[in-house]
């Protein structure tokens, strides 16, 4: 095996690594392929575009390849890796590139100049409908941004006003008469909710009692048929339990009607009024926030910018003042109507509850039935079926 010539001294780390790789490879054409596939050679190294090796390697027989140093400029290492700035300057012009089909080093048959592609059949779309759509989308985005901006400013002012009121540094508008009525309504609602909860518990327990009486009456009736010697006694108790069960179902219907009416009064009528109260309190907070903002601007210096802001603050203040006064009037009217409706409903329901309970525990079945007829309460029979749609018509 022929002895290899002494290697040329390299001066950079990259050259040293490539020299070691050249020394380890035995096939010179494989070395040529690995080097030419390196992306650095695509940038325009000398000899990279031709079939020859950039280091001047010539094909020899196996084991007889010897690297031949290519000429290099003075002052540089003996390798094709020049300064990066020089490479970028001497590289190919990207405006005059070509599209190559096929492998590296092939013929020029598959080369298509880009100058022929630019004007042949490639046309940019006209921006007519797309521009209109972009303008519409931009308008929607600007509108949403304005909404979010107004919401952010309003939230900031209201939060600032609320914190000032909590720490005692801000003033708030107070209507003593209206605030007293609102607090009384909230206290009444809490007490009515307690009554509703107890009435539902009474209904549940009484329903269990009625079901137990019904089962006990069935058991007595069955034993009266199977025990001839105690037939009369079991029969009397069975009739008593069935009568109590029937009266209990009548009382249960009256109590259910009472619970339903209380539930409507508490969770619908009072809740609706309290929702209006919450809107009123929010409007009051906004009104005070913009009132404070207007007062601060009125105290400050009067220049052109301040006058514009003062006019805008005055406009916002008047708008929120009108909203606050309108909601205050709505709350006063709803509180008045709620009080009248509450008295009317509770007068009827309390009278019903008293008469029904008294008649049941007195054993007066006729008075109990008359009480239900008086208040137009219809009991649902357990075996009754829902009427067909023809009967409902």
LUMLUMVO-329036 format. One line per 3 residues: number of its first residue (from 1); for each residue x, y, z of C-alpha. Coordinates in pm, whole numbers. Layout:
BEGIN
NUM) X/Y/Z ~ ...
//
This chain:
BEGIN
1) 0/0/0 ~ 144/333/-108 ~ 241/573/162
4) 37/888/168 ~ 196/1229/124 ~ 229/1450/431
7) -86/1645/499 ~ -95/2018/451 ~ -119/2214/772
10) -462/2369/836 ~ -535/2680/1043 ~ -907/2650/1137
13) -1109/2395/1327 ~ -1348/2327/1040 ~ -1059/2259/803
16) -906/2019/1055 ~ -1231/1822/1084 ~ -1268/1798/706
19) -905/1692/669 ~ -958/1410/920 ~ -1266/1299/731
22) -1067/1295/402 ~ -797/1087/566 ~ -1044/828/697
25) -1232/780/367 ~ -1087/546/110 ~ -1319/607/-180
28) -1236/939/-342 ~ -1569/969/-523 ~ -1759/927/-195
31) -1549/1212/-51 ~ -1640/1422/-353 ~ -2015/1351/-304
34) -2011/1429/70 ~ -1837/1759/13 ~ -2057/1873/-272
37) -2376/1791/-77 ~ -2264/2029/197 ~ -2496/2338/184
40) -2196/2568/211 ~ -2086/2475/-137 ~ -2418/2581/-288
43) -2336/2941/-195 ~ -2082/2963/-472 ~ -1755/2789/-379
46) -1509/2756/-663 ~ -1557/2431/-845 ~ -1882/2347/-663
49) -2096/2375/-975 ~ -1876/2155/-1187 ~ -1815/1784/-1176
52) -1459/1826/-1043 ~ -1369/1812/-674 ~ -1319/2157/-512
55) -1002/2033/-348 ~ -858/1910/-673 ~ -899/1539/-594
58) -860/1304/-885 ~ -1004/953/-896 ~ -748/683/-829
61) -770/323/-756 ~ -880/208/-416 ~ -629/301/-150
64) -423/525/-379 ~ -609/857/-352 ~ -404/1155/-246
67) -556/1496/-167 ~ -412/1777/-376 ~ -428/2125/-231
70) -618/2379/-437 ~ -459/2719/-479 ~ -567/2962/-210
73) -522/3336/-173 ~ -235/3449/41 ~ -313/3499/408
76) -591/3235/415 ~ -588/2873/513 ~ -544/2618/238
79) -916/2531/204 ~ -1212/2666/9 ~ -1381/2813/320
82) -1337/3184/281 ~ -1471/3468/489 ~ -1852/3460/516
85) -1887/3818/399 ~ -1680/3739/91 ~ -1896/3436/24
88) -2218/3636/43 ~ -2074/3898/-194 ~ -1943/3644/-442
91) -2246/3416/-416 ~ -2506/3371/-687 ~ -2759/3642/-764
94) -3094/3529/-626 ~ -3281/3736/-882 ~ -3125/3533/-1164
97) -3147/3183/-1024 ~ -3260/2881/-1218 ~ -3477/2586/-1132
100) -3277/2265/-1178 ~ -3445/1930/-1221 ~ -3225/1633/-1156
103) -2922/1561/-942 ~ -2617/1771/-885 ~ -2370/1787/-1166
106) -2624/1683/-1431 ~ -2667/1830/-1775 ~ -2838/2156/-1847
109) -3144/1996/-2001 ~ -3362/2034/-1690 ~ -3269/2395/-1617
112) -3556/2644/-1641 ~ -3463/3013/-1613 ~ -3680/3214/-1377
115) -3708/3490/-1632 ~ -3938/3268/-1837 ~ -4156/3191/-1535
118) -4218/3550/-1429 ~ -4431/3658/-1720 ~ -4583/3336/-1842
121) -4923/3261/-1696 ~ -4862/3365/-1333 ~ -5096/3654/-1253
124) -5165/3801/-909 ~ -5533/3808/-805 ~ -5710/4140/-829
127) -5778/4285/-480 ~ -6134/4394/-558 ~ -6367/4165/-352
130) -6094/4070/-108 ~ -6024/4434/-30 ~ -6394/4496/36
133) -6408/4196/267 ~ -6096/4315/450 ~ -6249/4658/496
136) -6569/4508/640 ~ -6373/4283/877 ~ -6159/4579/981
139) -6471/4783/1052 ~ -6617/4507/1270 ~ -6288/4474/1457
142) -6271/4850/1520 ~ -6630/4850/1644 ~ -6562/4564/1886
145) -6247/4735/2003 ~ -6444/5052/2080 ~ -6699/4850/2278
148) -6425/4683/2481 ~ -6255/5019/2533 ~ -6574/5181/2667
151) -6641/4882/2890 ~ -6288/4898/3030 ~ -6309/5269/3106
154) -6652/5230/3270 ~ -6533/4933/3478 ~ -6224/5122/3592
157) -6426/5427/3702 ~ -6686/5215/3886 ~ -6419/5007/4062
160) -6238/5321/4168 ~ -6563/5470/4302 ~ -6653/5148/4488
163) -6311/5126/4655 ~ -6331/5492/4754 ~ -6672/5434/4913
166) -6550/5126/5101 ~ -6256/5314/5247 ~ -6467/5620/5330
169) -6289/5856/5090 ~ -6565/5889/4832 ~ -6916/6029/4851
172) -7223/5831/4744 ~ -7578/5932/4661 ~ -7825/5800/4919
175) -8205/5793/4910 ~ -8292/5712/5271 ~ -8655/5624/5213
178) -8581/5397/4918 ~ -8284/5232/5090 ~ -8503/5153/5392
181) -8767/4990/5174 ~ -8503/4783/4994 ~ -8355/4655/5319
184) -8705/4572/5446 ~ -8775/4378/5126 ~ -8455/4174/5161
187) -8535/4092/5523 ~ -8892/3993/5428 ~ -8762/3769/5151
190) -8530/3588/5393 ~ -8818/3525/5638 ~ -9053/3407/5361
193) -8785/3169/5236 ~ -8770/3019/5586 ~ -9152/2977/5587
196) -9135/2816/5243 ~ -8869/2571/5356 ~ -9073/2470/5663
199) -9391/2433/5456 ~ -9210/2203/5213 ~ -9082/1995/5505
202) -9439/1972/5641 ~ -9563/1860/5299 ~ -9295/1591/5277
205) -9364/1454/5624 ~ -9741/1468/5581 ~ -9715/1287/5249
208) -9523/1009/5427 ~ -9796/999/5695 ~ -10070/965/5433
211) -9882/685/5258 ~ -9834/507/5590 ~ -10206/537/5674
214) -10294/402/5331 ~ -10065/100/5379 ~ -10198/43/5732
217) -10559/51/5608 ~ -10476/-210/5341 ~ -10312/-431/5603
220) -10615/-407/5835 ~ -10849/-486/5549 ~ -10645/-793/5452
223) -10637/-919/5811 ~ -11013/-872/5849 ~ -11067/-1120/5568
226) -10818/-1373/5701 ~ -10919/-1354/6069 ~ -11294/-1427/6111
229) -11279/-1388/6487 ~ -11137/-1029/6454 ~ -11309/-935/6133
232) -11520/-654/6284 ~ -11232/-491/6473 ~ -10995/-504/6177
235) -11269/-374/5951 ~ -11341/-69/6170 ~ -10972/24/6186
238) -10936/-23/5813 ~ -11227/215/5745 ~ -11085/471/5988
241) -10742/465/5824 ~ -10890/495/5477 ~ -11099/794/5589
244) -10794/956/5744 ~ -10599/885/5427 ~ -10868/1050/5215
247) -10885/1357/5439 ~ -10504/1366/5446 ~ -10491/1375/5066
250) -10736/1666/5071 ~ -10525/1854/5326 ~ -10213/1769/5127
253) -10365/1934/4820 ~ -10438/2250/5020 ~ -10083/2258/5163
256) -9933/2205/4815 ~ -10132/2499/4685 ~ -10007/2708/4977
259) -9644/2610/4905 ~ -9682/2682/4533 ~ -9822/3029/4598
262) -9548/3116/4849 ~ -9284/2990/4606 ~ -9420/3213/4327
265) -9427/3513/4558 ~ -9071/3462/4687 ~ -8878/3327/4388
268) -9053/3516/4109 ~ -9225/3833/4228 ~ -8975/3934/4496
271) -8680/3815/4289 ~ -8791/4026/3993 ~ -8809/4333/4216
274) -8464/4259/4359 ~ -8321/4229/4006 ~ -8446/4580/3937
277) -8290/4688/4267 ~ -7952/4546/4153 ~ -7977/4740/3828
280) -8062/5052/4028 ~ -7757/5004/4253 ~ -7531/4958/3949
283) -7672/5274/3791 ~ -7619/5461/4118 ~ -7254/5351/4129
286) -7196/5461/3768 ~ -7370/5792/3834 ~ -7148/5863/4136
289) -6835/5756/3944 ~ -6900/5996/3656 ~ -7012/6267/3897
292) -6680/6240/4081 ~ -6491/6245/3751 ~ -6675/6561/3645
295) -6604/6731/3978 ~ -6231/6652/3951 ~ -6213/6792/3599
298) -6404/7106/3702 ~ -6149/7181/3974 ~ -5844/7138/3744
301) -5692/7394/3503 ~ -5888/7505/3196 ~ -5692/7444/2876
304) -5802/7317/2534 ~ -5751/6952/2620 ~ -5923/6985/2956
307) -6222/7161/2802 ~ -6275/6874/2556 ~ -6254/6621/2836
310) -6488/6833/3047 ~ -6751/6837/2773 ~ -6726/6459/2731
313) -6750/6407/3109 ~ -7055/6636/3124 ~ -7224/6434/2849
316) -7152/6101/3023 ~ -7271/6242/3354 ~ -7605/6355/3212
319) -7656/6016/3044 ~ -7593/5818/3363 ~ -7796/6063/3568
322) -8102/6000/3348 ~ -8051/5624/3375 ~ -8018/5644/3753
325) -8333/5853/3799 ~ -8535/5625/3571 ~ -8431/5310/3760
328) -8498/5479/4094 ~ -8855/5553/3983 ~ -8894/5192/3859
331) -8778/5053/4192 ~ -9019/5274/4387 ~ -9313/5163/4169
334) -9220/4794/4190 ~ -9183/4810/4567 ~ -9529/4962/4596
337) -9692/4701/4373 ~ -9504/4421/4546 ~ -9633/4526/4886
340) -9992/4534/4761 ~ -9957/4197/4587 ~ -9792/4041/4891
343) -10078/4146/5123 ~ -10341/4014/4884 ~ -10170/3677/4825
346) -10079/3612/5186 ~ -10428/3702/5312 ~ -10577/3437/5084
349) -10313/3172/5150 ~ -10311/3209/5527 ~ -10688/3183/5540
352) -10675/2868/5327 ~ -10404/2711/5542 ~ -10589/2784/5865
355) -10927/2653/5749 ~ -10782/2338/5593 ~ -10570/2240/5894
358) -10851/2315/6141 ~ -11104/2108/5945 ~ -10866/1814/5909
361) -10773/1783/6275 ~ -11133/1843/6381 ~ -11237/1554/6160
364) -11481/1773/5969 ~ -11464/1628/5622 ~ -11740/1850/5482
367) -11573/2172/5598 ~ -11241/2054/5453 ~ -11401/1987/5114
370) -11581/2323/5129 ~ -11253/2500/5196 ~ -11102/2352/4878
373) -11405/2454/4675 ~ -11387/2804/4821 ~ -11034/2853/4692
376) -11089/2668/4363 ~ -10845/2388/4443 ~ -10886/2073/4239
379) -10732/1755/4369 ~ -10557/1520/4129 ~ -10692/1169/4154
382) -10408/911/4169 ~ -10559/695/3893 ~ -10673/982/3673
385) -10525/988/3326 ~ -10435/1296/3129 ~ -10714/1390/2888
388) -10647/1340/2521 ~ -10576/1629/2291 ~ -10928/1600/2146
391) -11081/1654/2491 ~ -10851/1950/2553 ~ -10973/2111/2233
//
